[in-house]
Amino acid sequence: MFYQTDLKDHGLPHDPFKALVAPRPIGWISAINGKGEINLSPYSFFNAVCDTPPMVMFSSTGRKDALSFIEETKEFVCNIATYPLREQMNISSAPFPRGVNEMEKAGLKHVPSTLIKAPRLAETPAALECRWLQTISLADINGNATGNHMVVGQVVGVYIDERFIKDGLVDTAAMQPILRAGYHDYFTALEAGRFSMTRPTISD
């Protein structure tokens, strides 16, 4: 099959786009505003964009509290969402009123970050402390505003639970990070699904 995205003529019950660009890591973003109010929100449009220096991005549909808090204080934390925390992650996605602490609603605790004021989740096995670089309000090919906003941050500090460092390497699969698929579906990273390949070299 083939369909045009502007016509949505796929003939399926749901648009398959997000099921094709998958699985996607989840950026479980914690932020704080100038009043000390905390926001925790999961974003499935999230990823690393480079490593020198390390930068990450996430995209928000609409100017939600996380985006407002980040632009106010210029910092945020990307907490790793894991299978044991899946229900709490889902609760934190609810549209609570501004000022409501999603961490408390989800039964989670926060602890201070090392380099920034925005707290990280106490329960997460890893977290990236970030300073805000820019927000890019995305326009379509006709120059029309889409209501989507991409936040880019530079990672200035990394927390890793040392239980997940084995033989000098981070055992990502052991953390059981959850990944977003399409529809209401998720994947879990498991050891059984991991394989390694060495990048080829070309000699003259």
C-alpha positions in Angstrom: 0.0 0.0 0.0 0.9 3.6 -0.4 -0.8 6.7 1.1 -0.3 10.5 1.1 0.1 11.9 4.6 -1.9 15.0 3.8 -4.8 13.0 2.4 -4.6 10.3 5.1 -5.9 7.9 2.4 -4.4 4.7 4.0 -7.9 3.2 4.6 -6.8 1.9 8.0 -8.5 2.5 11.4 -5.5 4.4 12.7 -2.6 6.3 11.0 0.3 3.9 10.9 3.1 6.6 11.0 4.0 6.2 14.7 3.9 2.4 14.4 6.6 2.6 11.6 9.0 5.0 13.3 9.3 2.6 16.3 10.3 1.6 18.8 11.2 5.0 20.2 12.8 5.7 23.6 10.7 7.6 26.1 12.0 10.8 27.5 10.5 11.0 31.0 11.1 14.7 31.5 11.2 16.3 35.0 11.3 20.1 35.2 10.8 22.8 37.8 9.6 26.4 37.5 10.6 29.5 39.4 7.9 28.9 42.1 9.4 25.4 42.8 6.5 23.5 41.2 7.6 20.2 39.7 6.4 18.7 36.4 6.9 15.2 35.2 5.8 14.2 31.7 6.7 11.3 29.3 7.5 12.1 25.7 7.8 9.4 23.0 9.3 11.8 20.4 12.6 11.8 22.2 16.2 10.9 21.3 19.9 11.8 21.4 21.0 14.0 18.6 24.8 14.1 19.1 27.5 13.1 21.6 30.2 15.8 21.3 28.9 17.5 23.3 26.0 15.2 24.3 22.6 16.6 23.3 19.1 15.3 23.5 15.7 16.5 22.1 12.1 15.9 22.7 9.0 17.3 20.9 5.9 18.6 22.6 2.5 19.0 20.8 1.3 22.2 22.3 3.0 24.4 24.8 2.6 22.1 27.8 3.8 22.7 31.4 7.1 20.9 30.9 8.0 23.2 28.0 7.0 26.4 30.0 8.9 25.3 33.0 12.0 24.4 31.0 12.0 27.8 29.2 11.6 29.6 32.5 14.4 27.9 34.4 16.6 26.7 31.4 17.1 23.1 32.6 15.4 19.7 32.8 16.1 16.0 33.5 15.6 13.0 31.2 14.7 10.1 33.4 14.9 6.6 32.0 11.4 5.0 31.9 11.6 1.3 32.7 9.2 -1.7 32.7 8.9 -1.8 36.5 7.9 1.9 36.4 5.5 1.5 33.4 2.3 2.2 35.4 3.8 5.3 37.1 4.9 6.5 33.7 1.4 6.1 32.3 -0.1 7.9 35.3 2.2 10.9 34.8 1.0 11.3 31.2 -2.5 12.3 32.4 -3.5 16.0 31.8 -3.3 17.2 35.4 -3.9 20.9 36.0 -0.9 23.2 36.0 0.9 23.1 39.4 -0.1 19.5 40.2 3.0 17.4 41.0 2.8 14.3 38.7 5.5 12.6 40.8 3.3 12.6 43.8 0.2 11.5 41.8 2.2 8.6 40.5 3.6 7.6 43.9 7.1 8.5 43.0 9.8 10.3 44.9 12.3 12.8 43.7 15.9 13.5 44.7 18.1 16.5 44.0 20.1 16.6 40.8 23.8 17.3 41.1 24.3 20.2 38.7 20.9 21.6 38.2 17.8 22.5 40.3 15.3 20.3 38.4 15.1 17.1 40.4 15.4 13.5 39.1 13.3 10.5 39.9 14.6 8.5 42.9 13.4 5.3 41.3 15.0 5.7 37.8 18.1 3.6 37.0 19.6 6.5 35.0 19.0 10.2 34.4 20.5 12.9 32.2 20.8 16.4 33.7 20.3 18.9 30.9 20.5 22.6 30.3 18.1 24.1 27.8 19.6 25.2 24.5 16.7 26.2 22.3 13.1 25.5 21.4 12.3 25.2 17.7 8.6 25.7 16.8 8.1 23.4 13.9 6.4 24.6 10.6 5.3 22.4 7.7 6.5 22.5 4.1 4.1 25.4 3.4 5.5 27.4 6.3 2.4 26.9 8.5 2.7 26.5 12.2 2.1 23.0 13.4 1.7 23.5 17.1 4.7 21.2 17.7 7.8 22.4 19.6 11.1 20.6 19.7 13.2 21.2 22.8 17.0 20.7 22.5 19.2 20.4 25.6 22.8 19.8 26.4 23.5 17.0 28.8 25.8 18.3 31.6 25.6 15.4 34.0 24.7 11.8 34.0 23.4 9.6 36.9 23.7 5.8 36.6 22.7 3.3 39.2 25.9 1.4 39.6 24.1 -1.9 39.8 23.7 -1.6 36.0 27.4 -1.2 35.3 29.0 -4.5 34.5 32.6 -5.1 33.3 32.9 -1.3 32.7 29.8 -1.1 30.4 26.3 0.0 31.1 23.9 -3.0 30.9 21.0 -1.2 29.2 18.9 -4.3 28.7 19.1 -5.0 32.5 17.4 -1.7 33.1 14.4 -2.8 31.0 13.8 0.5 29.3 10.4 0.8 27.7 10.0 2.0 24.2 7.0 3.5 22.4 5.4 1.7 19.5 2.2 2.8 17.7 -1.3 2.8 19.0 -1.3 1.8 22.7 1.7 -0.5 22.3 5.1 -0.5 23.9 8.3 -2.6 23.6 10.7 -3.6 26.3 14.5 -3.8 25.7 15.6 -7.3 26.6 19.0 -9.1 26.6 17.6 -11.7 24.2 17.1 -9.1 21.5 20.6 -7.7 21.6 23.3 -8.3 19.0 26.6 -6.6 18.2 28.3 -5.6 14.9 31.6 -3.9 14.3 31.6 -1.0 11.8 33.6 -2.1 8.7 36.8 -0.3 7.7 37.9 0.2 4.1 41.5 -0.1 3.2 43.2 1.3 0.0 
